[in-house]
């Protein structure tokens, strides 16, 4: 699935005597899959903030000299997702206020910023062309400059934020982690020698040698300083975890809501095998997300797996280029079919989702050209019929192929032998969490957080088989 983009990865570390910038670097490296356009790290030593940002991958943005300059005992870091326009460093994070006394990094999205804008306008603090993350920063900064502590400022601004947000922020003495009441985006808490770590996924904790303690709870604010750790409940938890974290976003070695992503994806494959029985020679996964799915399908069906698509590990996710022409070129570079394995074979091609459908269509065509006799498409999620407003950068609804085509029409467009999507029931059962704890808005059009003024962007007259 090369056409949906995440909305960033974040990390925050508090610890005296720790190489915090270096630890943040490796944590962001582990979270590279969550954002590949830009990266930034801000540290402070109780007196001065130091920031380094750059366009590109984590390995490209930071040099040894940059890390050495980022000194202190508190750090926050951010990987930014790809956008369709503008420079790579536009709105890059962490966001630092104008006197460098407060910084913030955000994973998620606020579909409505009316309340924030109204508040800032009334207080003559509204600036033009600010992102949702920058508006949050400005509102908290307003209260801090009025003499409030960062903790008190966050409590006052919290009701103004409508949407999905996992946040890390800091002033000169405190690190704060905050999650919205629905817990839409993940945020894990870990312990490391002389300090604490918060990060988007548990894989980042493992990478830097931190032990996982628990998740930051929906509606919870955690304050970390020299006194230790304090938990403050800002809202009643109403869990609505984004199901796409299980389908695609999170790394397979991460644990989310107590579920190992790798095992959940294997469950997707097992469910697919029960729902769709095929007479084929081999299962071919699209690397890497679909590989555990293929293992699950193979275990239930007894059909062998062939790694007949070889991934060029040095070509990163194809959405990092903003234009369609570059995306097509990257897909051709990224996945190479093996004619010697495919010739004369009936195969099931497994992928995690179909968005616009163009990438998948080209891949099916290339597999046939490489000698496959039949190409059956198996998708480990239901049809994506609705846009997302909570931090997943989907196209407009009229560009989502399943919003205007039936499954059979999509199959014909793909020129595939057959097409089967995993049912919503099969998907939810595979995750193993209550249906009420999951957000499935892209499939169902049920949006758990009020879209407010953006409701008119959703067409509910979608009725497809």
C-alpha positions in Angstrom: 0.0 0.0 0.0 2.1 2.9 -1.3 -0.5 5.6 -1.4 -1.4 6.2 2.2 0.8 8.3 4.4 1.3 8.3 8.1 1.2 11.5 10.3 4.6 11.2 11.9 6.5 9.5 14.7 7.5 11.1 18.0 9.9 10.5 20.9 10.6 12.2 24.2 13.3 11.4 26.8 14.1 12.8 30.2 17.3 11.7 32.0 20.3 13.1 33.6 23.7 11.7 32.6 22.2 10.1 29.4 23.3 10.7 25.8 19.8 11.9 25.1 20.3 13.3 21.6 22.0 10.0 20.5 19.2 8.0 22.1 16.6 10.2 20.3 18.4 9.7 17.0 18.2 5.9 17.3 14.6 6.0 18.5 13.7 8.1 15.5 15.6 5.7 13.3 13.4 2.9 14.6 10.3 5.1 13.8 11.5 5.9 10.3 8.5 4.0 8.8 6.2 6.6 10.3 7.6 9.6 8.4 10.3 10.0 5.8 10.1 13.6 4.7 11.9 15.4 7.5 13.2 14.9 11.0 14.0 17.1 13.9 15.4 16.9 17.5 15.3 19.6 20.2 17.2 19.3 23.5 17.5 21.5 26.5 19.8 21.6 29.5 17.6 23.7 31.8 18.9 27.0 30.3 19.1 26.8 26.6 17.2 25.0 23.8 19.1 23.5 20.9 17.4 22.3 17.7 18.5 20.5 14.5 16.1 19.8 11.7 16.5 18.6 8.1 14.8 17.2 5.1 15.1 13.5 4.3 15.6 10.3 6.3 17.0 10.2 9.8 20.3 8.8 8.5 20.6 11.8 6.1 19.5 14.6 8.5 22.0 14.1 11.4 25.7 14.0 11.4 27.9 13.2 14.3 28.7 16.9 14.8 24.9 17.7 15.0 24.3 15.1 17.7 27.3 16.4 19.8 25.8 19.9 19.8 22.4 18.7 21.0 23.2 18.6 24.7 21.0 18.6 27.8 18.8 16.3 29.9 15.5 16.6 28.1 14.9 15.9 24.4 11.9 15.6 22.0 12.1 14.3 18.4 9.9 14.0 15.4 9.8 12.3 12.0 7.5 14.0 9.5 5.3 12.3 7.0 5.4 13.0 3.2 3.2 15.8 1.8 1.9 16.5 -1.7 3.2 20.0 -1.9 5.5 22.6 -0.4 9.1 22.3 0.9 10.1 19.4 3.0 10.8 21.6 6.0 7.5 23.5 5.9 6.0 23.0 9.3 8.8 20.6 10.3 8.8 19.7 14.0 9.6 20.0 16.9 7.7 23.3 17.0 9.6 25.7 19.2 8.1 28.9 20.6 9.6 32.3 19.7 11.7 32.7 22.8 12.8 29.0 22.8 11.3 28.1 26.2 8.8 25.5 25.0 8.8 22.9 22.3 6.2 20.4 21.0 6.0 17.4 18.7 2.7 15.9 17.4 1.5 12.7 15.9 -2.1 12.9 14.7 -4.4 15.5 13.2 -7.1 18.0 14.4 -9.9 18.0 11.8 -11.2 21.1 13.4 -9.1 24.0 14.6 -11.9 26.5 15.0 -11.7 26.6 18.8 -8.0 27.1 18.8 -8.1 29.8 16.2 -10.9 31.6 18.0 -9.0 31.5 21.2 -5.8 32.8 19.7 -7.7 35.5 17.7 -9.5 36.8 20.8 -6.1 37.0 22.5 -4.4 38.6 19.5 -2.0 35.7 19.2 -3.3 34.1 15.9 -0.7 33.9 13.2 -1.4 33.0 9.6 -0.7 29.7 7.9 -0.1 27.8 11.0 -0.6 24.0 11.2 -2.7 22.3 13.8 0.5 21.5 15.7 1.7 25.1 15.6 -1.7 26.3 16.8 -1.5 24.0 19.8 2.0 25.3 20.5 0.8 28.9 20.3 -2.1 28.3 22.6 0.0 26.6 25.3 2.7 29.2 24.9 0.1 32.0 25.5 -0.7 30.6 28.9 2.9 30.0 29.8 3.7 33.6 29.0 0.9 34.6 31.3 2.7 32.9 34.2 1.1 29.5 34.1 3.2 26.3 34.4 3.4 24.1 31.3 1.3 21.6 33.1 -1.4 24.2 33.9 -1.3 25.6 30.3 -1.8 22.1 28.8 -4.8 21.5 31.1 -6.4 24.8 29.9 -5.7 24.2 26.2 -6.8 20.5 26.2 -10.6 21.4 25.7 -9.7 23.4 22.6 -8.2 20.4 20.8 -10.7 18.4 18.7 -9.1 15.4 17.0 -6.4 12.9 17.3 -3.2 13.8 19.2 -0.3 12.0 20.8 2.0 14.8 22.0 5.4 15.2 23.6 6.4 18.6 24.8 9.0 20.2 27.1 10.0 23.4 28.9 13.3 23.9 30.6 12.5 21.5 33.4 9.7 19.2 32.4 8.8 16.6 29.8 5.1 16.1 29.2 3.4 13.3 27.2 -0.3 13.6 26.3 -2.8 11.5 24.4 -6.4 12.3 23.3 -9.3 10.7 25.0 -9.8 8.2 22.1 -6.1 7.2 22.1 -6.3 7.3 18.3 -2.5 7.3 17.8 -0.2 5.1 19.9 2.1 6.4 22.6 4.2 4.1 24.8 6.0 4.8 28.1 9.4 3.2 28.9 12.0 3.3 31.6 15.7 3.8 31.0 18.6 4.3 33.3 18.1 7.6 35.2 15.1 8.5 33.2 12.0 7.9 31.1 11.1 7.5 27.4 7.9 8.1 25.5 7.6 7.1 21.9 5.1 6.4 19.2 5.8 2.6 19.2 7.4 0.1 21.5 10.0 -0.8 18.8 11.7 2.5 19.5 12.0 1.6 23.2 13.6 -1.7 22.4 16.1 -0.1 20.1 17.5 2.2 22.7 17.5 -0.3 25.6 14.5 1.1 27.4 12.0 -1.3 29.1 8.4 -0.9 28.2 6.2 0.0 31.2 2.8 0.7 29.8 1.0 2.9 27.2 0.1 6.5 27.9 -3.6 6.1 28.6 -6.3 7.8 26.4 -7.0 11.2 28.0 -3.9 11.0 30.2 -1.1 13.6 30.7 2.2 12.4 32.1 4.6 14.9 33.6 8.2 13.9 34.1 10.8 16.0 35.9 13.4 15.7 38.7 10.7 14.6 41.1 9.8 11.6 39.0 6.7 10.8 37.0 3.2 12.1 37.7 0.0 11.0 35.9 -2.9 13.4 35.4 -6.3 12.3 34.0 -7.6 15.1 31.7 -10.5 13.2 30.2 -12.4 9.9 30.6 -10.8 7.3 28.4 -12.9 6.4 25.3 -10.6 4.0 23.4 -10.9 4.2 19.6 -7.5 3.0 18.3 -7.0 3.5 14.6 -7.2 0.0 13.1 -4.7 1.0 10.4 -2.0 0.8 13.0 -2.5 -2.9 12.9 -3.1 -3.2 9.2 -0.1 -1.1 8.0 1.4 1.7 10.1 3.1 0.0 13.0 6.2 -2.1 12.8 5.6 -5.9 13.2 7.8 -6.0 16.3 5.7 -3.3 18.1 3.1 -4.1 20.7 -0.1 -2.0 20.7 -2.9 -2.4 23.2 -1.2 -5.6 24.3 -1.2 -7.1 20.8 2.0 -7.9 18.9 1.5 -6.5 15.4 3.2 -9.5 13.8 0.7 -11.9 15.4 -2.3 -9.7 14.4 -1.2 -9.6 10.8 -0.7 -13.4 10.8 -4.3 -13.6 12.1 -5.4 -11.5 9.1 -3.9 -14.1 6.8 -5.6 -17.0 8.7 -8.9 -15.2 8.4 -8.4 -14.6 4.7 -7.7 -18.3 4.2 -11.0 -19.2 5.9 -12.9 -16.6 3.9 -11.3 -17.2 0.5 -10.3 -20.7 -0.5 -8.3 -20.7 -3.8 -6.8 -23.4 -6.0 -3.4 -21.9 -6.6 0.3 -22.9 -6.7 1.8 -20.2 -4.4 1.2 -17.3 -2.2 3.2 -14.1 -3.1 3.3 -11.4 -0.5 4.0 -7.7 -1.2 7.0 -7.0 1.1 7.0 -6.1 3.9 3.7 -5.5 5.5 2.0 -8.5 3.8 4.6 -11.1 4.7 3.1 -12.0 8.1 -0.3 -12.1 6.4 1.0 -14.6 3.9 2.4 -16.8 6.6 -1.0 -16.9 8.3 -2.7 -17.7 5.0 -0.2 -20.5 4.3 -0.6 -22.0 7.7 -4.3 -22.5 7.3 -4.4 -23.3 3.6 -1.3 -25.4 3.3 -0.3 -23.5 0.2 3.4 -22.6 0.0 4.8 -19.1 0.0 7.1 -17.9 -2.8 9.0 -14.6 -2.3 8.6 -13.9 -6.0 8.6 -10.2 -5.4 12.1 -9.0 -4.4 12.2 -5.6 -2.6 15.1 -3.3 -3.2 15.8 -2.4 0.4 17.4 0.9 -0.6 14.2 2.3 -2.1 12.0 3.6 0.6 8.3 3.7 0.7 7.0 5.0 -2.6 4.9 7.8 -1.2 7.9 9.9 -0.3 7.9 11.6 -3.7 5.0 14.0 -4.1 4.1 13.5 -7.7 2.5 10.5 -9.4 5.2 10.2 -12.1 7.9 9.8 -9.4 5.7 7.4 -7.5 5.4 5.1 -10.6 9.1 5.2 -11.1 9.8 4.2 -7.5 7.3 1.3 -7.6 9.2 -0.1 -10.6 12.5 0.3 -8.7 11.1 -1.1 -5.4 9.6 -4.4 -6.4 11.2 -6.8 -8.9 9.2 -9.9 -10.0 11.1 -13.2 -10.5 10.1 -14.7 -13.9 11.8 -18.0 -13.1 9.6 -18.5 -10.0 6.4 -17.1 -11.5 6.3 -18.7 -15.0 3.1 -20.8 -15.5 2.1 -20.4 -11.8 -1.3 -19.6 -10.4 -0.6 -17.2 -7.5 -2.3 -15.2 -4.8 -0.9 -11.8 -4.5 -1.4 -10.5 -0.9 -1.3 -6.8 0.0 -2.6 -4.8 3.0 -5.0 -2.5 1.1 -6.0 -0.8 -2.1 -6.2 3.0 -2.2 -6.5 4.6 -5.6 -5.6 1.3 -7.2 -3.0 2.5 -9.8 0.0 0.9 -8.0 -1.7 -2.4 -7.5 -2.9 -2.5 -11.1 0.7 -2.0 -12.4 2.0 -4.7 -10.1 -0.6 -7.2 -11.3 0.3 -6.4 -14.9 4.0 -6.9 -14.2 3.3 -10.3 -12.6 1.5 -11.5 -15.6 4.2 -10.1 -17.8 6.7 -12.1 -15.7 4.9 -15.3 -16.6 2.2 -15.8 -13.9 -0.8 -17.8 -15.3 -3.3 -16.4 -12.8 -3.0 -13.5 -10.3 -5.6 -13.6 -7.5 -5.6 -10.4 -5.3 -6.1 -10.9 -1.6 -6.3 -7.8 0.6 -5.9 -8.0 4.3 -8.4 -5.2 5.1 -11.9 -4.1 3.8 -12.4 -1.6 1.0 -11.3 1.9 1.9 -14.4 4.0 1.0 -14.0 7.1 3.3 -11.2 9.6 3.9 -9.4 9.9 7.2 -9.2 13.1 9.3 -7.2 11.8 12.3 -3.6 11.8 11.0 -3.6 9.4 8.0 -3.1 11.3 4.8 -5.6 9.6 2.5 -6.6 11.1 -0.9 -9.9 12.9 -1.4 -12.8 10.5 -1.2 -13.4 10.7 -5.0 -9.9 9.3 -5.5 -10.5 6.2 -3.4 -11.3 3.5 -5.9 -13.7 1.6 -3.5 -15.8 4.7 -3.0 -17.1 4.6 -6.6 -16.5 1.0 -7.8 -17.8 -2.3 -6.7 -15.4 -5.1 -5.8 -16.0 -6.7 -9.2 -15.4 -3.3 -11.0 -12.2 -3.0 -9.0 -11.1 -6.5 -10.1 -11.8 -5.6 -13.7 -9.8 -2.4 -13.4 -6.9 -4.3 -11.8 -7.2 -7.0 -14.5 -6.8 -9.6 -11.8 -8.1 -13.1 -12.0 -10.1 -12.6 -8.8 -10.2 -10.1 -5.9 -11.1 -10.7 -2.2 -11.0 -8.2 0.7 -10.8 -9.4 4.3 -14.2 -8.7 5.9 -14.6 -6.1 8.6 -15.7 -8.9 11.0 -12.6 -10.9 10.1 -10.4 -7.9 10.6 -11.8 -7.0 14.0 -11.7 -10.6 15.3 -8.1 -10.9 14.1 -7.1 -7.8 16.1 -8.6 -9.3 19.2 -9.9 -6.1 20.8 -13.6 -5.1 21.3 -15.1 -3.5 18.2 -16.0 -0.5 20.4 -12.3 0.1 21.1 -11.4 0.5 17.4 -11.8 3.3 14.8 -12.8 1.8 11.5 -13.8 5.1 9.9 -12.0 4.5 6.5 -14.1 1.4 6.0 -17.4 2.4 7.6 -17.7 6.2 7.6 -18.3 6.2 11.3 -16.0 8.9 12.7 -15.6 8.6 16.5 -14.3 12.2 17.0 -16.6 15.0 15.7 -15.4 16.3 12.3 -17.3 19.6 12.9 -16.9 21.8 9.9 -15.3 19.1 7.8 -18.3 16.8 7.8 -19.3 18.1 4.4 -16.2 16.5 2.9 -17.7 13.0 3.4 -20.1 11.4 0.9 -22.2 8.9 2.7 -24.0 7.8 -0.4 -21.4 5.1 -0.9 -23.1 1.7 -1.3 -21.0 -1.0 -2.9 -21.0 -4.8 -2.8 
